C-alpha cells in the first residue's frame, strides 16, 4: 500500500503545539544557533541500547554521569535529547534457548524501574502524547522498542502482552533468522523472507499500533513487509548500502525509495561500520583474522583470543567515520525518499567503540544540527529529521490502530 499521500510536508498539528519557530534574524554564532535549534525542537532517537548495558552491569547509574558508555542523563541533557527508544534487545542465543520472553521482561522491568526511581529526570512514554508531555515537563521520554521479535514466540497473546507493557516497535529479527523472519546476518534464509506467522504478525502489529521495524531483516523480508503493511514502517537503526557495498544490513537505494513511498522513515545508524567502506572492510579483516586463529586450533581461553580485539585494534588503528559521513547518508536518503522520511537511530551503547568523530555520545546532537545547517537544511527540515518524521509515522500508526479498535495506551 502506498502511503506517500498520507505523509505530511510539515510537522503534524500534534507536533506544532510543541515547536515554536526561532525568531527571524541572523544567528550570532552557528554553534549557538545549532544549540538553540536542538533545544527548541523535539529530538527523538529510535535506538539506544541502554537496557542491555544496564543488564550487563548492574552498577551503572545512567541518572548520573558515567565513565563509560554513550548515554547518561547529563550527556543527554547537554545534547537536548528529548526521547530515546530504549532497545529491549534479545540476543539470538537467548531466543534459541527458549528464554526470550523472560529476558525481555527483565529488560522492560529495568527501564520501568529507572523511570520510577528517577521520575524527576525520566518518563516512560507509551504514546506520542507522552513524548510531548515529557518534553513540556522537562523530562527525557523513554519509549520502548523490542529488538528481535523472539519474545512473541508465535503467539499473538504475547504481542498483546508486550503492547500493554509499552513496546511500540518490534525489530522482526536480529542476528539470526527466527520464527518471524530471515535475518540479513544469517545465511540460513529458511523462510525466503517472512514466515507464515511473520505475515500474520505484520497485520496484527498494524491493528495494535505497534510499529514494524525492518532493520536487520533480509531484502526479501523487507519487500514482503512493504507489500503487506497497511501503515508506514520504520528502519530504526539502518544506513545506506550505497556507501557500504555488499553490507546487506544496510538498505539499498530501491529499499529507501520504497520506504518513502510507504510513508515510513529510515533512522540513520551512527556506527562507523554502517557508514564507510573503510570501516566495513576493517571489520571484515578483523573477523577473518580471529577466525584464522580459531581454525588453527587456538582455544577460547588462550590470551591470543581473549585479548584479540584489543590487540588487533592497537596494532591496526580503527578508521573512524566522522560527522560528514553521517551527513552524507542523510543527504542521500533525503534525495531518495524525501525530507519527510529520514531521522536518527544512533545505536548508542550498541556499536561499541566505533562511533564517528563528532558524534561520540548523547551530548552530540547539536553537532549534527550544526552539520545540517552547513549542508543548507532549513529549520523546518531539521525539525523533521530530529524527530518530526518519526513522530508523524508513530502518530499515523496510532491512528490506524484506533480505527481498528485499539486506542493508544498512554502512560501519563
ZISUL-V753755 format. One record per backbone hydrogen bond with DSSP energy under -1.0 kcal/mol. CO is the residue of the C=O (numbers start at 1). NH is the residue of the N-H. Records with the same first field share a line. If there is no record, write none. Layout:
# ZISUL-V753755
CO=NH / NH
This chain:
# ZISUL-V753755
3=6
12=15 / 16
13=17
15=18
29=33
30=34
31=35
32=36
33=37
34=38
35=39
36=40
37=41
43=82 / 83
45=85
47=347
48=87
49=53
50=54
51=55
52=56
53=57
57=60
61=64
62=73
70=362
72=76
73=77
74=78
75=79
76=81
77=80
82=141
83=45
85=48
86=145
87=89
88=147
91=95
92=96
93=97
94=99
95=98
99=103
100=104
101=105
102=106
103=107
104=108
105=109
106=110
107=111
108=112
109=113
110=114
111=115
112=116
113=117
114=118
118=121 / 122
121=140
123=142
127=131
128=132
129=133
130=134
131=135
132=136
133=137
134=139
135=138
140=123
141=84
142=125
143=86
144=168
145=88
146=171
147=90
149=152
150=153
152=155
155=158
156=160
157=161
158=162
159=163
160=164
161=165
162=167
163=166
168=211
169=146
170=213
171=148
172=149
180=195
181=178
182=218
183=186
187=189
188=190
193=182
195=199
196=200
197=201
198=202
199=203
200=204
201=205
202=206
203=207
204=208
205=210
211=170
212=234
213=172
216=184
218=222
219=223
220=224
221=225
222=226
223=227
224=228
225=229
233=265
234=214
235=267
239=251
240=243
244=247
246=248
247=250
251=241
252=256
253=257
254=258
255=259
256=260
257=261
258=262
259=264
260=263
261=3 / 4
265=235
266=343
267=238
268=345
271=274
272=275 / 276
276=280
277=281
278=282
279=283
280=284
281=285
282=286
283=287
284=288
285=289
286=290
287=291
288=292
289=293
290=294
291=295
292=296
293=298
294=297
299=302
302=305 / 306
303=307
305=308
307=311
308=312
309=313
310=314
311=315
312=316
318=320
321=357
322=326
323=327
324=328
325=329
326=330
327=331
328=332
329=333
330=334
331=335
332=336
333=337
334=338
338=341
341=266
343=268
344=46
346=270
347=350
348=49
352=354
354=272
356=359
357=323
361=364
364=367 / 368
365=369
366=370
367=371
368=372
369=373
370=374
371=375
372=377
373=376
378=382
379=383
380=384
381=385
382=386
383=387 / 388
384=389
386=44
387=391
388=392
389=393
390=394
391=395
392=396
393=397
394=398
395=399
396=400
397=401
398=402
399=403
400=404
401=406
402=405
